[in-house]
Amino acid sequence: MRPAFAVGLVFAGCCSNVIFLELLARTHPGCGNIVTFAQFLFIAVEGFLFEADLGRKPPAIPIRYYAIMVTMFFTVSVVNNYALNLNIAMPLHMIFRSGSLIANMILGIIILKKRYSMFKYTSIALVSAGIFICTFMSAKQVTVQSSLSDKDGFQAFAWWLLGIGALTFALLMSARMGIFQETLYRQFGKHSKEALFYNHALPLPGFIFLASDIYDHVVLFNKSGKCGVVWQYYLTVSEAEYVCIRGVFILTTECSSLTVTLVVTLRKFVSLIFSILYFQNQFTLWHWLGTVFVFTGTLMYTEVWKNLGATKSQLQKDDKKD
């Protein structure tokens, strides 16, 4: 029952987060910073009450290590949300972030000196090709739309390129953070709930530098003709983010990494389809081809079919024994 509940949380939380974030971004395109602040504050308060026991429980991992991790995590979160302000459509945003496998492999080879099988290199090539196709076709759309609605099409395209650069930077930084977490957990043991709390609580002072932008959007939200609706979207995004993260955490403690990967990958695909159909985002046959490449490559990398085949064989053996 608990794994099924976790899967429900992941789909309900993560999909709702994407939907309401897009609704909010369409109403107020520059709302990335205030959304990030709400997500961090909500999770930090919950962690302070229930994980840190109102500050009485000492951390298992020294704070100095969390400071490094938090700097990376804060940067990744802010840059990812801010990319939506730079002419990046939500479907492209989701597809591009699915390229985390590429970044992990590249940094794994460079930093950890890892070596991979040809099968994994092939899967990464598929993911890379898929992201390239989607990015290239989105670039053409930006150019065409800008030339029709704005004389200065180059400026719109330049902002889009900056958005792609921001997503690439966030992707590599996220992969580097993953490697850093891996070394920390190997040394001090796994403390996911504690890490979740400190990763969201320690960066809160950093939002002082974004205070002006956050305040401006509070004013914009209040002046909006749909004031109540906008604030409802805003609160729902924060709550959905928490439900999503909690669902993934429960899933990692109850199920194998294979199951977690399958659920998260399927959730991304469902979010993408909903974003395309409900919000009528432009999505050509080339985009669909790129999407298929990305998700097929992801499943190949995690050796889903091989692991499922092994599980099926084991179940058949167990049945014969019985």
C-alpha positions, -999 to 999 in steps of 0.1 A, spaced: 0 0 0 28 24 9 46 22 -25 13 27 -43 6 57 -21 41 71 -30 35 67 -67 2 86 -62 20 114 -44 46 116 -72 21 118 -100 -3 141 -81 24 164 -67 48 166 -96 22 169 -124 2 195 -104 34 215 -98 41 216 -136 5 225 -145 1 253 -119 36 266 -126 27 270 -163 -6 287 -154 13 311 -132 41 317 -157 15 325 -184 -2 351 -162 31 366 -149 60 354 -171 88 368 -147 76 350 -115 105 325 -113 121 340 -82 90 344 -61 80 308 -69 114 295 -59 112 314 -26 78 299 -18 90 264 -25 121 268 -3 102 285 25 75 259 26 98 229 27 122 246 52 94 254 77 81 218 75 116 204 80 122 227 109 91 215 127 93 178 120 129 169 110 151 193 129 127 192 160 126 230 162 164 231 159 171 207 188 183 179 166 219 182 155 227 174 119 244 140 111 264 157 83 285 187 93 270 221 83 301 231 63 294 203 38 258 214 36 269 249 28 287 237 -3 257 215 -14 232 243 -6 252 268 -28 248 244 -57 212 235 -50 201 272 -46 219 281 -79 203 253 -98 168 260 -85 170 298 -92 185 293 -127 160 266 -137 130 287 -127 145 319 -142 150 302 -175 112 303 -180 116 341 -182 140 338 -212 117 327 -240 119 290 -230 86 271 -234 76 247 -207 78 215 -229 113 224 -240 122 231 -203 110 196 -193 128 179 -222 160 197 -216 160 189 -179 156 152 -189 191 154 -202 206 150 -167 219 116 -177 243 133 -202 256 157 -176 260 129 -150 280 107 -175 302 136 -187 311 146 -151 314 110 -140 340 104 -167 359 136 -159 357 137 -121 352 101 -110 371 85 -139 342 62 -146 340 40 -177 307 29 -193 296 2 -217 289 8 -253 252 3 -246 251 32 -222 270 54 -247 244 46 -273 216 55 -248 233 88 -241 237 95 -278 199 89 -282 191 114 -254 216 139 -268 200 136 -303 165 140 -289 174 171 -270 192 186 -300 162 180 -323 137 196 -298 161 225 -292 167 231 -329 130 230 -338 122 253 -309 148 277 -321 132 278 -355 98 285 -339 112 314 -319 127 329 -350 95 326 -370 73 339 -342 96 369 -336 98 379 -372 60 379 -374 52 398 -342 84 418 -335 107 437 -358 137 429 -336 136 391 -340 172 388 -332 167 401 -297 140 375 -290 163 348 -303 192 361 -282 171 358 -251 162 323 -261 199 314 -265 205 328 -231 178 306 -217 194 275 -233 227 285 -218 210 289 -184 195 254 -187 228 239 -197 246 255 -168 219 243 -144 221 208 -158 259 205 -153 257 221 -118 229 196 -108 251 167 -120 281 181 -100 258 184 -69 248 147 -74 284 136 -74 291 157 -43 260 142 -25 272 107 -35 306 112 -18 289 127 13 265 99 17 293 74 13 312 91 41 284 100 66 255 77 55 222 85 39 202 113 55 178 123 28 152 141 50 179 160 68 195 170 35 161 181 21 156 204 51 191 220 51 191 223 13 160 245 16 166 263 49 202 274 46 197 293 12 168 314 25 191 344 34 202 344 -3 167 355 -13 176 389 2 194 396 -31 162 388 -49 139 407 -25 132 436 -49 120 412 -76 100 392 -52 83 423 -38 75 436 -73 57 403 -80 38 405 -48 25 439 -59 18 425 -94 -1 395 -79 -22 419 -58 -29 442 -87 -39 413 -110 -75 412 -121 -75 376 -110 -58 384 -77 -73 355 -57 -67 330 -85 -31 340 -90 -23 336 -53 -41 303 -54 -19 292 -82 11 304 -62 3 285 -31 -7 253 -50 27 253 -68 45 254 -34 23 227 -19 26 205 -50 64 208 -49 64 195 -14 41 166 -22 62 157 -52 95 157 -32 79 137 -3 65 111 -28 99 106 -44 115 103 -9 90 76 2 95 58 -32 133 56 -28 129 41 7 102 15 -4 112 5 -39 142 -3 -61 161 24 -80 146 8 -112 111 14 -100 119 50 -90 134 57 -124 104 42 -142 79 62 -121 98 95 -125 103 90 -162 67 82 -168 57 112 -147 78 135 -169 62 121 -200 26 125 -186 34 162 -176 48 168 -211 18 154 -228 -6 174 -206 14 206 -212 12 201 -249 -25 192 -251 -40 214 -224 -19 246 -230 -17 240 -268 20 245 -268 34 241 -304 48 206 -308 57 193 -342 64 158 -354 101 166 -350 95 174 -313 77 141 -309 106 123 -325 130 141 -301 108 133 -271 108 96 -281 146 96 -284 150 112 -249 127 88 -231 139 57 -249 175 67 -242 167 72 -205 151 38 -202 180 22 -221 205 38 -198 188 24 -167 186 -10 -184 149 -13 -177 142 -41 -201 172 -62 -189 162 -57 -152 125 -64 -159 136 -96 -178 157 -107 -149 128 -101 -124 104 -121 -146 129 -150 -148 133 -150 -110 95 -150 -105 92 -179 -129 119 -198 -110 101 -191 -77 68 -204 -91 85 -236 -102 99 -241 -68 65 -237 -52 
